[in-house]
Amino acid sequence: MAGTINKVILIGHLGDEIKMHYFEGGNSVGRFPLATNETYTNRQTGERITNVEWHNIVVRNKLAEICEKYLTKGDRVYCEGRIKTRQYEVDGQKRYTTEIQVQDMTFLSTKKDPNDAPPNVNPTQENIKAPNVAPQEDDDLPF
């Protein structure tokens, strides 16, 4: 294989509200935690165990504004993006954080007004498509 690939697909629930930051020139960044989980049965005890993994999600510009408008804590979303690790300093100490920079997102469930349905969110398209909201299912399958 000649190249490499950095692609992440997640389906999970928002752990908090979108935190927005606006810049001069109209650009914006939204950040929120996303929880994914896996459930399995312990073979020795028969106990069902659920492990939760938290992901730092970053959305930009139009996608960030749409997420801020339509999403709230607990909503279920499908995200596609890439992993990015950044370095920053706090009190002279280097710190690192790993984020998922999302380029495409589909809202699977929202708690806001159902008559104000969110669009299919793909910031690379000039025109935003018709609403794309799937009903929430009760199974544990990620698709």
C-alpha positions in Angstrom: 0.0 0.0 0.0 1.5 3.3 -1.0 -0.1 5.7 1.5 -1.5 5.9 5.0 -5.0 6.7 6.3 -6.3 8.6 9.3 -10.0 8.0 9.6 -12.3 7.7 12.6 -16.0 6.8 12.6 -17.9 7.1 15.9 -21.5 6.8 17.0 -22.1 8.1 20.5 -23.9 10.5 22.8 -22.9 14.1 23.6 -21.6 14.3 27.1 -22.1 18.1 27.4 -23.3 21.1 25.5 -21.3 22.4 22.6 -18.6 25.0 23.7 -18.2 27.5 20.9 -15.4 29.9 20.2 -15.7 32.6 17.5 -12.8 34.3 15.8 -12.5 37.5 13.8 -13.3 37.0 10.2 -16.3 34.7 10.9 -14.6 31.4 11.7 -15.7 29.3 14.6 -14.8 26.2 16.5 -17.1 24.0 18.6 -15.9 21.4 21.1 -17.8 18.7 23.0 -17.2 15.3 24.6 -18.7 12.2 23.0 -19.3 9.0 24.9 -19.1 5.6 23.2 -19.5 2.3 25.1 -19.0 -1.4 24.8 -21.0 -4.0 26.8 -19.9 -7.5 27.4 -20.7 -10.4 29.8 -18.0 -11.5 32.3 -17.6 -15.3 31.7 -16.8 -16.1 35.3 -19.5 -14.0 37.0 -22.1 -13.7 34.3 -22.2 -9.9 35.1 -22.8 -7.5 32.3 -20.0 -4.9 32.1 -20.1 -1.6 30.2 -17.0 0.3 29.4 -17.4 4.0 28.4 -14.8 5.7 26.3 -14.8 9.6 26.0 -13.7 11.4 22.9 -12.8 15.1 22.5 -14.8 16.2 19.4 -13.8 19.3 17.4 -16.1 20.8 14.7 -15.4 24.0 12.7 -17.2 26.9 11.0 -20.6 26.0 9.5 -20.6 22.5 11.0 -19.9 24.0 14.4 -22.8 26.5 14.1 -25.2 23.8 13.0 -24.2 21.5 15.9 -24.6 24.4 18.4 -28.1 25.1 17.0 -29.5 21.5 16.9 -27.5 19.4 19.5 -27.8 19.2 23.2 -26.3 16.9 25.9 -27.4 13.3 25.4 -28.1 13.5 21.7 -26.9 10.6 19.6 -24.6 11.4 16.6 -22.6 9.7 13.8 -19.2 11.4 13.3 -16.5 10.9 10.6 -13.2 12.6 10.9 -9.5 12.2 11.8 -7.4 11.9 14.9 -5.3 14.9 15.7 -2.9 15.2 18.7 -1.9 18.8 19.7 0.6 20.1 22.2 0.1 23.1 24.4 1.7 24.6 27.5 0.3 25.3 31.0 2.5 27.0 33.5 5.6 26.1 31.4 4.7 22.4 31.2 4.0 20.7 27.9 0.6 19.0 27.7 -0.9 16.9 25.0 -4.5 16.3 24.0 -6.0 13.9 21.4 -9.0 15.2 19.5 -11.3 13.9 16.7 -11.6 16.6 14.1 -15.0 15.9 12.5 -15.6 16.6 8.8 -19.0 14.8 8.4 -21.8 14.3 10.9 -25.3 12.8 10.9 -27.7 13.5 13.8 -29.3 10.3 14.9 -31.5 11.7 17.6 -32.1 15.2 18.9 -34.0 16.5 21.9 -34.8 19.9 20.4 -38.0 20.7 18.5 -38.7 17.8 16.0 -40.4 20.2 13.6 -37.1 22.1 13.3 -35.2 19.1 11.9 -31.5 19.4 11.4 -29.9 19.1 8.0 -27.6 16.4 6.8 -24.3 18.0 8.0 -21.4 17.9 5.6 -19.5 21.2 5.6 -17.7 20.3 2.3 -20.9 20.6 0.4 -22.1 24.0 -0.9 -25.7 23.2 -0.3 -26.9 21.5 2.8 -29.1 18.5 2.0 -32.6 17.7 3.3 -33.1 16.6 6.9 -31.5 13.3 7.8 -32.7 12.1 11.2 -32.9 8.4 11.9 -35.2 7.0 14.7 -33.4 6.0 17.8 -33.1 2.3 18.3 -32.9 0.3 21.5 -30.3 -2.2 20.4 -26.6 -2.1 21.3 -25.4 -2.2 17.7 -23.4 0.8 16.6 -25.1 0.9 13.2 
